[in-house]
Each structure stands twice: as C-alpha cells, then as structure tokens.
Amino acid sequence: MRITSTSCICPVLVCLCFVQRCYGAAHHGSIKVTRNQTKHIEGETEVHHRPKRGWVWNQFFVLEEHMGPDPQYVGKLHSNSDKGDGSVKYILTGEGAGTIFIIDDTTGDIHSTKSLDREQKTHYVLHAQAIDRRTNKPLEPESEFIIKVQDINDNAPKFTDGPYIVTVPEMSEMGTSVLQVTATDADDPTYGNSARVVYSILQGQPYFSVDPKTGVIRTALHNMDREAREHYSVVIQAKDMAGQVGGLSGSTTVNITLTDVNDNPPRFPQKHYQLYVPESAQVGSAVGKIKANDADTGSNADMKYTIINGDGSGVFSISTDKETREGILSLKKPLNYEKKKSYTLNIEGANTHLDFRFSHLGPFKDVTMLKVIVGDVDEPPLFTMPSYVMEVYENARIGTPVGTVTAHDPDAANSLVRYFIDHNTEEDRYFTIDASTGTIKTAKIFDREETPWYNITVAASEIDNPGLVSHVPVGVRILDVNDNPPELARDYDVVVCENTKPGQVIQTITATDKDNSANGARFHFSLDEGLSLNPNFTLRNNEDNTASILTRRRRYSRSTQDIYYLPVLISDGGVPPLSSSSTLTIRVCACERDGRVRTCHAEAFLSSAGLSTGALIAILLCIVILLAIVVLFITLRRSKKEPLIISEEDVRENVVTYDDEGGGEEDTEAFDITALRNPSAAEELKYRRDVRPEVKPLSRHHPSSSLDSIDVQEFIKQRLAEADLDPSVPPYDSLQTYAYEGHRSEAGSISSLDSATTHSDQDYNYLGDWGPEFKKLAELYGEIEPERTT
C-alpha cells in the first residue's frame, strides 16, 4: 500500500515536505515490506514465495489552527491490490479516527474536520487497513502511521517566573552578571523560527544590559553607588521569529537593588565636643553620648568607639550601642569638683568590618576631641568608712560607749555635720548617739544569750543643708560575760538493776551552758560536798564535759527502797566560774540477765492489779446498759396516763359519732341536749370516754320548776374552784358552755332547747288541716298522736 501526502500547499511547504519525505525515507524507512509466509500441512515441504510490497510509509502533516470552510486534506492511502474498480475498502482506526480524521473508504483520501492545536497535541497515531469489499478479508496486514500537527507562530514568549527581584553589590565592575531571565514559547522549537526567542532591554539603560540570546542581565556602568541610587526597575522583552518583523513578544520586570558594601568611612560631624557632668554622678552610670555618621548600612556601618588618649581615660570609659551605633560615655571613678574641674578625651570611631577593595578611599575611622566639664554639687557628708563594726559586753550599764562614727563635708565649705540614728527598726532604739561627736552609747542592758548581734543605721547631715543625708551601717556585737551557770543537758531517767554489781556505770550525764565556749565550754562534775558520803552511788568526772554515775553496792531491793536521789554539782570554766546543783532520780528495777529492764516497783503494782483490755470494755458496756435502763424507767414514771372517766360538763370531746343517717326529727335518743341546759343533769351523768353513752329520752312533760331552783353562778364558781385545785388535770384551759338563760326574765326563755318539755299557749291543731305534707309537723306541735306501726 502506498501513502501519498499532498499537504504541502505553498512553495515553502512543498520544499519542507520534500525534505521531510527524503528524511523519512532515509531514516524511518519509507517502504515497509511485510514478509508473506504460507503454512503448509504437516509433512509437506515449506515453499518460499517472493515477498510482496507492503505499505509505502510516509508521515502525514496537517497545519494547526486551520480556519478554512472545507475539511483540510491530509493525504491518501493506496494499496497495490487496488485496481480502481472499487473492490478495495480502506478502514482508518486510532486516535481521532472518525471524529477528527475521516477517510474515503473507496479512494483512501484522508481529511481533517477540526481545527487542531499543536500545543495541545503534537501528533496522532492511526492504523490503516485495506480489505476486500466482497469477502471482508484483509488484503494486506494492518499498518500504523502518524499524522503530525504542523506548527504555526500562534504563541508569544512568556516569562513564567516574573516579575523578578534581585540584588547586586554596589561598586561592582561593569559586566557583572545580575540575573538570567528565560522566556518560553509554546511553539515548535524544531520547526522554523516560531520558538526562536531574542531578548532586548526596554527600560533600564544605560545602567544594565541583556544578552539577546541567553537573557543574562549585566551591569553596564562602573562603580554604581548605592548611596546615590539604590533601586532600579528594568524591563526585558522577549520576541520570537528571531526578532524579525511580525514576531510575537512578551516582557517582564526585573527589580534590582544595590546592596551595600563598606565604601564609606565614618565621620564625626564636629571635631570638638563639650559635655557637662555633675560631680554627683554615680560610678557606672552613663553621662553622655557621641556618634559618628556612616553612610553605609548593616554590618558595614558597625563601629567601635575608644578613648585613645587624654587625661580622663582613667576616669571615663566608652562603649558602643549596637542598635543606635552611638558611643556611650560612662563614669569609672567618682568625680570631685574640688580636686579637678575638667577632663579632655580623644575619642576614635572606627569600622569593625573592613573591605580592603576600598581601602584606597581613605582610613575607615575618625577622631574627635571631647571636653568634660565637672559641675560643682553640694554633696552630703562622707563617712570615713563604708561600714562600722563595734563591740560591747552584755550586762553593761546604760550609757556605756560602744564606738564612734566620723563623717565630714566633702565640699569646699566644710560645713559641720550632725549625727543621728534612723529609728526604722526596734534595734535602732537600743542605742543613742551624740549628735556632735558621733559617739554611740547603749540605751538598755543587753543579754547576749537573747540577742548576740544588733544592726543599726547611722545618718549624717550638714547643719547648713539638712536635706543632704548620708547613711552608714553599724553592726554591734554583744560580747559574752559568764552570767549563766551550767545545767544538765536534759532530764535523765536513771535506772539501777536489783542485781547490779559495785562499780558499774548506770548513766553518763552531760551539761549545757548558755554562755559561749570561752565562758562555759569546760564543765566539772562532783557530788555535793556538804552532804555525807553516799553509800549507794558515786560520781566520776570524765574530764570531757561528761560524768558517769557508778554503783557502790552489790544489790538493791525494790521492797526496801525503790527510789534514790543523787545531788550533782556542775561548775563551768568561766571567769569567775559559776556552778549549779541538780538532783538525779534513780529508780530500782528488776532486770534480765542481759541488763534489760523487766519491771520497776510502781509498774509491777499496776500490772498485778490491772485488768485486761477486754475486761475493761465489758465493764464499760455494762455501765452504759445500766444507765440506759435507769433513764428509761425515769421516763416511764414521769409519763401520766389520761383518766378514762371525765365529767360530762367537759364538752370539748363530748362528741358521739355514728354511722346511720339518723331518724330526722323523731331521733331524740342520740344525745340528751338537756344536759347542756340543765347543770344538775350534767352532774348526775358521768360516763366513760371509751363507752357509748346510753341517754334516756327526756319526758315531754318534764317539770320546769326544778330548773329555777339552781343558781348557775354558784354552780360555775364551784366547778372553777374544783378545776383549780385538781392536780391531775392537764395544764390547759377548759371552756364550758351553758345554755341556761336565767330565771328572773319576765319574757321567759326564747330558746328552743326545752321546746320538747314545755307546753306552748299557741294552738297548732290547724296544722292537721294542711294535708299529708304537714303531717309530721302537726304531730310535733299539735295534739295529734303519731301513728305507730308495728
């Protein structure tokens, strides 16, 4: 099969296609031969045939960005088996087949239906095959070919990394490389000049230049000074088509900053300076500043200040402030206007980081002269010593001199000085001072054992100027006097065993003394010489501030004597020596054979008479139970039982409850209401609280004359007296209500309580004529007898 391309349209493209075809024929093999082999049945001899011509290989080209109205012709496929009768069918497969590239299956012509962009895809790989239309069998093997997208200049150069920020040292030589910029062009660099970029400088001349091929930016002037101009903005252009007319271009900005080098020496603005310093300035304090100017920056402007000579080099010192680059003048020694009124200093300021390339510009240091004038100041008195230490014996009398402090006026006036003690602490009140001489005296009697040291502050001021005060610390040490006798170091519990032997050490004792070692460190122990010789114990002085107690008997008996008392005399080595007497208590105890104490007399008695812990707990528990029983019994005795029989007149709880609904007006037996009216009836009836009372019905014709014979006032007084004298009633008030209205009223009683027992003058017989609805009322008030049904 032969592939023919006719994509070369213009004469230039025709030449390019011719070169490409020749290049492809020489390097890629424009003719591809496939060897046809035939398989035979087993046993037959293999027959070799002459190979047929296969695909004629050639690359296809298609121009990118084709904007024509018709599909762009790409090329043609042709097979040797094609006789032109239409029996051969060409099939195209692969990338873009059927969508971007279409083929005429009869003629083999290939067309591009879309505009292609080489920058998105440079080539397409397709497969071509020729088959027989009648049998659909391949006439030749399938072959692969490539359609390349031919580039046109449709992309301008671009600086992908811009804008740029770069630095270059000042004073650099001309031609010093600053930066290399690179522009990229998306067009094909292997085809034509579409991607051939040329660089040029649009802005930044005459300070910088650019290499047109490499894009390297260089300095174009000698000795560019940062102090004159520091920042530069350079615009670089990149143009394709080798810079020819019609080429596309792009630009970028390069911001160039000149960095500093040490090409400027420091300079003092003045050659002479004058500084005023008062004589009261404190040693170590800063008294002034000085600065040399340097046009450089950073470390190139760092400098160091020194005093190179002058009469004040030993009085002043100078240091450098790293931040401000100033020289700080400090005072090394105190100033005294009366001795020296001025000083002269020569101060040098020099760079610390030198660049020897610029040493020809001069020495990188400068010198100036500074005159320091000392100012006169009225100063406070000055003590002859920075501190004082004095001593005084304890127990010294009040007013004993301790020591003297001295101060004088350092000024030329030499004013008189007055002394006093600052009473800021309690210790300052223990001493007094002579205001004129400065002699310190005691104001109380001191005890070294209580306070061995006192710290006070003495002040001095000028009589002419009391506001100027100076202070000095004074320490007073209290010296020891042997005024404390020695005593035993502790209370000793001395035990001697019954079975001890003579000469046995039973205790070693020591002593203490509140005085210091000079007056009480050495002790001497002895028995009281005023007493007779002790037959039981003796004391041995060990000469090392200790003493030993020894036995003098072979055996001791607790039953005979269980406690012994041994007086001991202790003296110290002070001047004069002091002594004291102490008594040791020695107990006789029973001991084991190895000397361990088993029991002593008092402990044995307690042990024999003692009880175990369990027995003590049981006794205490019994005592608690007995106390609980007694308390319960007393509580029960004090509780009172309420009587079951009460008087009927106590109507507070005389309420009878029952469950039936009652008989209405005929129910007259539930409660005898006459008892509330007649006090005599209430006295006759006394019933129990826990028994339902049986009240007999009152007679309808009870005589009312008996009520008149009872004096209700006397009855109430009698009941009140009984209630006051009755010790068994509860302590509460009793309210008793009586419905008796009296017997001397001419109108008579209007109460309905006795309506059932009295006769009325009114005739109620007419109620019987009212009908069955008023039958019950007629029976109650009339003379009609009620009907009783059995």
C-alpha positions in Angstrom: 0.0 0.0 0.0 1.3 3.4 -0.8 0.6 6.5 1.2 0.6 9.8 -0.6 0.6 13.2 1.1 -0.4 16.4 -0.6 -0.4 18.6 2.4 2.4 20.8 1.0 0.4 23.7 -0.4 2.6 26.7 -0.6 6.1 26.5 -2.3 7.8 26.7 1.1 5.7 23.9 2.5 6.4 21.9 -0.7 10.1 22.2 0.0 9.6 21.3 3.6 7.5 18.3 2.6 10.2 17.2 0.1 12.9 17.4 2.8 10.7 15.6 5.3 10.0 12.8 2.8 13.6 12.4 2.0 14.5 12.4 5.7 11.8 9.9 6.4 12.8 7.7 3.5 16.4 7.7 4.7 15.8 7.3 8.4 12.4 5.9 9.0 12.1 3.6 6.1 9.5 4.9 3.8 8.8 1.5 2.4 7.7 -1.1 4.8 7.8 -4.7 3.5 5.9 -7.4 5.2 7.0 -11.0 4.5 4.2 -13.2 3.4 4.6 -16.8 4.7 2.3 -19.7 4.0 1.8 -22.5 6.4 1.6 -26.0 4.9 0.2 -29.1 6.2 2.4 -31.3 8.3 4.7 -33.4 6.2 4.8 -31.1 3.3 7.8 -29.2 2.3 7.9 -25.4 3.1 7.7 -23.2 0.0 9.2 -19.7 0.0 7.5 -17.1 -2.1 8.7 -13.8 -3.3 7.6 -11.1 -0.7 5.0 -8.6 -1.9 5.3 -4.9 -1.5 3.5 -3.8 1.7 2.7 -0.2 3.0 4.6 2.6 1.5 5.4 4.5 4.7 5.3 8.3 4.9 4.4 10.8 7.6 1.3 12.9 7.2 1.3 16.6 8.1 -1.6 18.8 8.9 -1.5 22.6 9.7 -2.7 23.7 13.1 -5.3 26.4 13.6 -6.9 25.7 10.1 -9.8 28.0 9.7 -11.0 27.2 6.1 -14.6 26.3 5.3 -13.7 22.9 3.9 -12.0 20.0 5.7 -8.3 20.1 5.4 -6.8 17.5 3.1 -4.2 15.3 4.9 -3.1 12.6 2.5 -4.1 9.5 0.6 -3.9 5.7 1.2 -3.4 3.3 -1.7 -2.9 -0.4 -1.9 -1.2 -2.3 -4.7 -4.2 -4.6 -4.7 -6.5 -1.7 -5.6 -7.3 -1.9 -9.4 -9.5 1.1 -9.3 -12.8 -0.9 -9.6 -13.9 -0.1 -6.0 -13.4 -3.6 -4.7 -10.9 -2.4 -2.0 -12.3 -0.8 1.1 -10.0 1.4 3.2 -10.5 1.5 7.0 -8.9 4.1 9.4 -8.7 3.5 13.2 -6.7 5.0 16.0 -6.5 8.4 17.7 -9.2 10.8 16.3 -10.3 8.3 13.6 -13.9 9.1 12.7 -14.1 12.3 14.7 -11.1 14.4 13.7 -9.9 12.4 10.7 -12.2 10.8 8.1 -11.3 8.7 5.2 -12.9 8.0 1.9 -13.1 4.2 2.1 -13.0 3.9 -1.7 -10.3 6.4 -2.7 -8.3 6.4 0.5 -8.3 10.2 0.9 -7.9 11.4 4.5 -9.3 14.8 5.6 -9.2 16.7 8.9 -12.6 18.0 10.0 -11.5 20.1 13.0 -9.0 22.9 13.8 -6.1 21.4 15.6 -3.7 22.9 18.2 -0.2 21.6 18.2 0.4 23.0 21.7 -2.3 20.6 23.0 -1.4 17.6 20.9 1.6 17.3 18.6 0.7 14.1 16.7 -1.9 11.3 16.3 -1.2 7.6 15.9 -3.6 5.8 13.4 -3.9 2.4 11.8 -4.8 1.8 8.2 -6.1 -1.4 6.6 -7.3 -2.4 3.1 -10.0 -5.2 2.9 -11.9 -6.8 0.1 -15.5 -5.4 0.0 -16.9 -8.7 -1.1 -15.2 -11.1 1.3 -14.4 -8.5 4.1 -11.0 -10.2 4.3 -7.8 -8.1 4.7 -5.8 -7.7 1.5 -2.7 -6.6 3.4 -1.7 -6.6 7.0 -2.7 -3.6 9.2 -0.1 -0.8 9.3 0.5 2.1 11.7 1.3 5.7 10.7 1.5 9.1 12.3 -0.2 12.4 11.5 1.9 15.3 12.8 0.3 18.7 13.5 2.4 21.3 11.8 3.2 24.3 13.9 2.5 28.0 13.1 3.6 31.0 15.1 0.5 31.4 17.3 2.1 31.7 20.8 4.0 34.7 22.2 7.0 34.2 24.5 6.2 34.2 28.2 8.3 34.8 31.4 6.8 32.3 33.8 8.9 33.4 36.8 8.5 37.2 36.5 8.5 39.7 37.9 11.9 39.3 39.4 13.6 40.7 42.5 17.3 40.6 42.6 20.3 42.3 44.2 23.7 43.2 43.1 26.5 44.7 45.2 27.2 48.3 44.7 30.5 49.4 43.2 30.5 46.2 41.1 32.6 46.1 37.9 30.9 46.7 34.6 29.6 43.5 33.1 28.8 41.8 36.5 26.1 39.2 36.0 22.9 40.1 37.8 20.3 37.6 36.6 19.4 35.3 33.7 15.8 35.5 32.6 14.2 32.9 30.4 11.1 33.2 28.2 9.3 30.1 27.0 7.5 29.8 23.7 4.9 27.1 23.2 5.5 26.8 19.5 7.6 24.0 18.0 11.3 24.8 18.5 12.3 22.3 15.8 10.2 23.9 13.1 11.1 27.3 11.7 11.7 30.4 13.9 8.4 30.3 15.7 10.1 29.4 19.0 13.4 31.2 18.5 13.4 34.0 21.1 15.6 37.1 21.2 15.9 39.3 24.3 16.2 43.0 24.5 16.0 45.7 27.2 13.2 48.2 27.0 13.8 50.1 30.3 16.9 50.3 32.5 19.6 51.7 30.2 22.3 52.8 30.5 22.7 51.0 33.9 22.1 47.5 32.7 22.2 45.4 29.5 20.9 42.0 28.5 22.4 39.3 26.2 19.9 38.8 23.3 20.4 35.1 23.1 20.9 33.9 26.7 18.8 36.6 28.6 21.7 37.3 31.0 21.3 40.8 32.6 24.6 42.5 33.4 25.7 45.9 34.9 26.5 48.4 32.2 28.3 51.2 34.3 31.3 51.3 36.5 31.0 52.0 40.3 27.3 52.2 40.7 26.9 53.8 44.1 24.1 52.7 46.4 24.2 55.9 48.4 23.4 57.8 45.1 20.7 55.4 43.9 19.6 52.1 45.4 16.7 50.7 43.4 16.3 50.1 39.6 13.4 48.8 37.6 14.5 47.0 34.4 12.0 45.9 31.7 13.2 42.9 29.5 11.4 41.9 26.2 11.5 38.5 24.6 10.4 38.3 20.9 10.1 35.2 18.7 10.8 34.7 15.0 14.4 35.6 15.9 13.3 39.2 16.4 12.0 39.7 12.9 9.1 41.9 12.0 5.8 40.1 12.7 7.1 38.1 15.6 5.2 37.9 18.8 6.7 39.3 22.1 6.3 39.3 25.8 8.0 41.3 28.6 8.8 41.1 32.3 10.1 43.5 35.0 13.3 42.9 37.0 13.6 44.9 40.2 17.3 45.3 41.0 18.5 46.6 44.4 22.1 47.6 45.0 23.4 46.0 48.2 25.7 47.9 50.5 29.5 47.5 50.7 31.7 49.2 53.2 32.9 52.0 50.9 32.2 54.9 53.2 34.4 55.6 56.3 32.7 57.0 59.5 32.9 60.7 60.1 32.2 62.8 63.3 30.0 65.8 62.5 32.2 68.0 64.7 35.9 68.0 65.6 35.3 69.3 69.1 32.6 68.4 71.7 31.9 69.6 75.2 30.0 67.7 77.9 28.8 68.8 81.4 28.8 66.1 84.1 27.9 66.9 87.8 30.3 65.6 90.4 27.3 63.7 92.0 27.1 61.3 89.1 27.2 57.7 90.2 30.0 55.4 89.2 29.0 53.2 86.4 26.2 55.5 85.1 26.1 56.8 81.6 27.0 60.5 81.5 26.8 61.2 77.7 26.6 60.0 74.1 28.6 60.6 70.9 28.1 59.4 67.4 30.0 59.2 64.1 28.0 59.1 60.9 28.4 56.3 58.3 26.6 56.3 55.0 26.7 52.5 54.8 24.1 50.2 56.4 24.1 47.0 58.3 27.3 45.5 59.4 29.2 47.8 57.1 28.2 50.7 59.4 29.2 48.9 62.6 31.9 50.7 64.5 33.7 50.7 67.8 34.5 53.8 69.9 37.6 54.0 72.0 39.4 56.7 74.1 42.8 56.8 72.6 44.4 59.4 74.9 43.6 62.3 77.2 43.8 63.0 80.9 40.3 61.4 81.6 41.0 58.0 80.1 41.2 56.5 83.6 38.1 58.3 84.8 35.7 57.6 81.9 35.0 54.6 79.6 33.1 54.4 76.4 31.1 51.5 74.9 29.1 51.1 71.7 25.3 50.7 71.4 24.7 48.0 68.8 21.3 49.4 67.9 21.9 53.1 67.6 25.7 52.8 66.9 26.3 55.5 69.5 29.2 55.8 71.8 28.0 55.7 75.5 30.3 57.5 77.9 30.3 56.1 81.4 31.9 57.1 84.7 34.6 54.7 86.0 35.6 56.7 89.1 33.8 59.3 91.2 34.2 63.0 90.2 35.3 65.6 92.6 34.9 69.2 91.6 37.2 70.4 94.4 40.1 68.3 93.0 39.6 68.5 89.2 37.1 70.6 87.3 37.5 69.3 83.7 38.9 66.4 81.6 39.9 66.1 77.9 39.2 63.0 75.9 40.2 62.0 72.3 37.6 59.6 71.0 38.0 57.4 67.9 35.2 55.8 65.9 36.4 53.0 63.5 34.5 50.5 61.4 34.7 46.9 62.5 34.1 45.2 59.1 36.6 46.4 56.5 36.6 45.8 52.8 40.1 46.0 51.5 38.9 46.6 48.0 38.0 50.1 49.0 40.9 50.9 51.3 42.1 53.5 48.8 39.0 55.6 49.7 40.8 56.6 53.0 41.1 55.4 56.6 37.8 54.0 57.8 38.0 55.8 61.2 37.7 59.3 62.6 38.8 61.1 65.7 37.2 63.9 67.7 38.0 65.7 71.0 35.6 65.7 73.9 36.0 68.1 76.8 34.2 67.0 80.0 33.3 69.8 82.5 32.7 68.7 86.1 29.9 70.6 87.8 30.0 71.5 91.4 27.3 69.9 93.6 26.6 70.3 97.3 27.3 66.8 98.4 26.1 65.0 101.6 28.6 64.2 104.4 31.0 61.4 103.6 31.8 58.8 106.3 35.4 57.7 106.7 34.4 54.0 106.4 31.8 52.3 104.3 30.6 50.3 107.4 31.4 50.0 111.1 31.6 47.0 113.5 31.6 47.7 117.2 31.5 45.6 120.4 30.1 45.9 123.9 29.8 43.5 126.8 26.5 42.2 127.9 25.1 43.5 131.2 26.9 46.8 130.6 25.3 49.8 132.2 23.0 52.1 130.3 25.1 54.8 128.7 28.2 52.7 128.1 30.1 54.0 125.0 30.1 51.5 122.1 32.1 53.3 119.4 32.3 56.5 117.3 31.5 57.1 113.7 33.1 60.0 111.7 31.9 61.9 108.7 32.9 65.2 107.0 31.6 67.6 104.4 33.4 66.9 101.1 32.6 70.3 99.7 34.9 73.3 100.0 32.6 74.9 102.5 33.4 72.1 105.0 30.1 72.6 106.9 29.6 71.0 110.4 28.0 67.6 110.5 25.2 66.4 112.7 24.7 62.7 113.5 21.5 60.8 114.3 20.2 57.2 114.3 17.4 56.2 111.9 14.8 54.6 114.1 13.3 52.4 111.4 13.6 49.2 113.4 13.3 48.2 117.0 17.0 47.6 117.2 17.7 51.2 116.5 16.0 52.2 119.7 18.6 50.3 121.8 21.3 52.8 121.2 21.8 56.6 121.3 24.3 58.8 119.5 25.9 62.1 120.3 24.8 64.5 117.5 28.1 66.4 117.5 30.8 63.7 118.1 29.1 60.6 116.6 29.7 58.5 119.8 27.2 55.6 120.1 26.1 54.6 123.6 23.9 51.8 125.0 20.2 52.6 125.8 19.4 49.4 127.6 21.1 46.4 129.2 21.8 43.6 126.7 21.7 39.9 127.1 23.9 38.1 124.7 22.0 34.8 125.2 18.9 36.6 124.0 20.3 38.7 121.1 24.0 38.4 120.2 24.1 41.0 117.4 22.4 44.3 116.5 22.4 46.2 113.2 21.7 49.9 113.2 21.9 52.7 110.6 23.6 56.0 111.4 22.8 59.1 109.4 24.8 62.3 109.0 23.7 65.6 107.5 25.1 69.1 107.1 23.9 71.7 109.6 23.6 74.2 106.7 21.7 71.8 104.5 19.8 69.2 106.5 18.3 67.7 103.3 21.6 66.1 102.3 21.8 63.0 104.3 24.2 60.1 104.0 23.9 56.7 105.8 26.3 54.1 107.0 25.5 50.6 108.5 26.8 49.9 112.0 27.0 46.3 113.4 27.2 45.9 117.2 28.4 42.6 118.6 27.4 41.8 122.2 30.3 40.2 124.0 29.7 37.4 126.3 30.0 37.5 130.1 29.9 34.4 132.3 26.5 35.0 133.8 24.8 31.7 133.2 25.5 28.6 135.4 25.7 25.2 133.7 22.9 22.8 134.0 22.1 19.2 132.9 21.5 18.8 129.2 18.2 17.0 129.8 16.1 15.3 132.4 17.7 11.9 132.9 15.7 8.7 133.7 18.3 6.7 135.7 17.6 3.1 136.4 19.6 0.7 138.5 19.0 -3.0 138.4 18.5 -5.0 141.6 21.2 -7.5 140.7 23.8 -4.9 139.8 27.4 -5.1 140.8 29.6 -2.5 142.6 31.4 0.0 140.3 29.0 -0.5 137.4 28.2 2.6 135.3 24.4 3.1 135.1 24.3 6.5 133.4 26.5 9.1 131.7 25.4 12.7 132.0 26.3 15.9 130.1 25.7 19.6 130.7 24.9 22.7 128.7 25.8 26.4 129.3 24.0 29.4 127.6 27.3 31.2 127.6 29.8 30.8 124.7 32.7 28.5 124.7 35.0 31.0 126.3 33.0 31.1 129.4 31.3 27.8 129.7 32.6 25.1 127.4 34.5 23.1 130.1 32.4 21.5 132.9 33.4 19.8 136.1 31.0 17.4 137.8 31.1 16.4 141.5 28.8 15.3 144.3 27.6 17.9 146.8 30.4 18.2 149.3 28.1 19.4 152.0 26.4 16.0 152.3 27.9 12.9 153.9 29.4 10.2 151.8 26.8 8.5 149.7 26.9 4.7 150.4 24.8 3.8 147.3 26.2 5.7 144.4 29.3 7.7 143.4 30.1 10.1 140.5 33.2 10.1 138.3 34.2 13.2 136.3 35.4 12.1 132.8 37.3 15.3 132.0 35.5 15.6 128.6 32.4 17.6 129.8 30.7 14.3 130.8 30.4 12.4 134.1 29.4 8.8 134.9 27.1 7.5 137.7 28.5 4.3 139.3 27.0 1.9 141.9 28.6 1.3 145.3 26.5 -1.7 146.4 26.2 -5.2 145.3 22.5 -5.5 145.4 19.4 -3.2 145.6 16.0 -4.2 146.7 12.7 -2.6 145.5 10.9 -3.7 148.6 13.3 -1.9 150.8 13.7 1.3 148.7 12.7 1.8 145.1 13.8 5.4 144.5 17.1 7.2 145.3 18.0 10.9 144.9 21.6 11.9 144.0 22.5 15.6 144.1 25.1 16.6 141.4 27.2 19.8 141.4 28.2 21.2 138.0 30.7 24.1 137.5 31.9 25.8 134.3 35.3 27.2 133.3 34.4 30.8 133.1 35.9 33.8 134.9 34.6 33.9 137.5 33.3 30.2 137.4 29.6 29.5 138.0 28.1 26.4 139.3 24.6 24.8 139.9 23.2 21.8 141.6 20.9 19.3 140.1 19.3 16.2 141.6 19.1 12.9 139.7 16.3 10.5 140.4 17.4 6.8 140.4 14.8 4.1 140.2 15.4 0.5 141.3 14.0 -2.0 138.7 14.0 -5.7 138.1 16.2 -6.6 135.1 17.0 -9.6 132.9 20.4 -11.2 133.0 21.5 -9.2 129.9 20.6 -6.0 131.7 17.3 -5.2 130.1 14.7 -3.7 132.4 11.8 -6.1 133.1 9.7 -4.1 135.5 10.0 -1.4 138.2 8.1 -1.2 141.6 5.3 1.1 140.5 4.8 -0.7 137.2 4.7 -4.1 138.9 1.9 -2.9 141.2 -0.1 -1.7 138.4 0.5 -4.8 136.4 -0.7 -7.1 139.2 -3.8 -5.0 139.9 -4.6 -4.2 136.3 -7.2 -5.6 134.1 -7.1 -6.7 130.5 -8.4 -4.5 127.7 -11.3 -6.9 127.1 -12.4 -6.8 130.7 -12.4 -3.0 130.8 -14.5 -2.9 127.7 -17.0 -5.3 129.2 -17.3 -3.3 132.4 -17.9 -0.1 130.4 -20.5 -1.8 128.3 -22.4 -2.9 131.4 -22.3 0.6 132.9 -23.8 2.0 129.7 -26.6 -0.6 129.7 -27.5 0.2 133.3 -27.6 3.9 132.6 -29.9 3.3 129.7 -32.3 1.2 131.9 -32.4 3.9 134.6 -33.2 6.7 132.1 -36.0 4.6 130.5 -37.5 3.8 134.0 -37.5 7.5 134.9 -39.1 8.4 131.6 -41.9 5.9 132.2 -42.5 7.1 135.7 -42.9 10.6 134.6 -45.4 9.9 131.9 -49.1 10.3 133.0 -52.0 8.3 131.9 -55.1 10.2 130.9 -58.2 9.2 133.1 -61.0 7.3 131.4 -63.8 8.9 133.4 -64.4 12.6 132.8 -67.1 14.9 133.8 -69.9 15.5 131.4 -69.5 19.2 131.6 -66.2 18.9 129.7 -68.0 19.2 126.3 -64.8 19.6 124.3 -64.7 16.0 123.4 -68.3 15.0 124.2 -69.0 14.3 120.5 -70.7 11.0 119.6 -70.3 9.7 116.1 -72.4 7.0 114.5 -72.7 5.6 111.0 -76.5 5.7 110.4 -78.2 8.7 108.8 -80.4 9.3 111.8 -84.2 9.4 112.2 -84.7 13.1 111.5 -86.9 15.0 113.9 -88.0 11.8 115.6 -84.4 10.9 116.6 -84.3 12.2 120.2 -82.3 9.5 121.8 -78.9 10.1 120.2 -77.9 12.9 122.6 -79.6 14.4 125.6 -79.3 18.0 124.8 -80.9 19.0 128.1 -77.6 18.3 129.8 -76.3 21.4 128.1 -79.1 23.5 129.5 -79.5 21.9 133.0 -76.4 21.8 135.1 -77.9 19.4 137.6 -78.5 16.8 134.9 -74.8 17.2 133.8 -73.6 16.4 137.3 -75.7 13.3 137.6 -74.4 11.7 134.4 -70.7 10.8 134.2 -69.8 8.3 131.6 -66.6 6.9 130.2 -64.9 8.1 127.1 -64.5 4.7 125.7 -68.2 3.6 126.2 -71.1 4.8 124.1 -73.4 6.7 126.5 -76.9 5.5 126.9 -79.1 8.6 127.2 -82.7 8.1 128.2 -85.2 10.1 126.2 -86.4 13.1 128.0 -90.1 13.2 129.1 -92.1 15.5 127.1 -93.8 16.8 130.2 -90.7 17.3 132.5 -91.4 19.9 135.1 -89.6 23.0 134.5 -89.8 24.2 138.1 -86.7 22.3 139.1 -84.5 24.5 136.8 -85.5 27.6 138.7 -84.1 26.2 142.0 -80.5 26.0 140.8 -78.1 29.0 141.0 -76.0 28.8 137.8 -73.5 31.4 139.1 -72.8 29.3 142.2 -72.5 26.2 140.1 -69.9 27.8 137.8 -67.8 29.1 140.8 -67.9 25.6 142.3 -66.7 24.0 139.1 -64.0 26.6 138.7 -62.7 26.0 142.2 -62.6 22.2 141.7 -60.7 22.6 138.4 -58.1 24.9 140.0 -57.5 22.5 143.0 -57.4 19.3 140.9 -53.7 18.3 140.4 -54.5 15.5 137.9 -56.0 17.6 135.1 -53.8 18.6 132.1 -52.5 22.1 132.1 -54.9 23.5 129.6 -57.9 25.9 129.9 -61.4 24.4 129.9 -64.2 26.2 128.2 -67.6 25.0 129.3 -70.7 26.5 127.7 -74.2 26.5 129.4 -77.4 27.5 127.6 -79.3 28.5 130.8 -80.5 32.0 130.4 -81.6 32.7 133.9 -84.9 32.5 135.9 -85.9 36.1 136.5 -86.6 37.3 132.9 -90.2 38.4 132.6 -90.1 37.4 128.9 -89.0 33.9 129.7 -86.8 31.7 127.7 -86.8 32.0 123.9 -84.5 29.0 123.4 -85.8 26.1 121.6 -83.7 23.7 123.6 -86.6 23.0 126.1 -89.4 23.1 123.5 -89.9 19.4 123.8 -90.5 19.6 127.6 -92.7 22.7 127.8 -96.2 23.5 126.7 -97.0 26.3 124.4 -100.0 28.5 124.6 -100.4 28.6 120.8 -102.8 26.1 119.2 -101.2 24.2 116.4 -104.1 22.0 115.6 -104.7 23.8 112.4 -101.5 22.1 111.0 -103.5 18.9 110.7 -105.8 20.6 108.1 -102.8 21.4 105.8 -102.6 18.0 104.4 -100.3 15.0 104.4 -97.3 17.2 103.6 -97.5 18.8 107.1 -98.5 15.6 109.0 -95.2 15.3 110.7 -95.2 19.0 111.8 -98.7 18.6 113.1 -97.7 15.6 115.2 -94.8 17.6 116.7 -96.7 20.8 117.6 -100.3 19.6 117.7 -102.2 17.2 119.8 -102.4 14.5 117.2 -100.8 11.3 118.4 -98.3 9.8 115.9 -99.3 6.6 114.2 -97.1 3.7 115.2 -96.8 0.8 113.0 -95.6 -2.5 114.4 
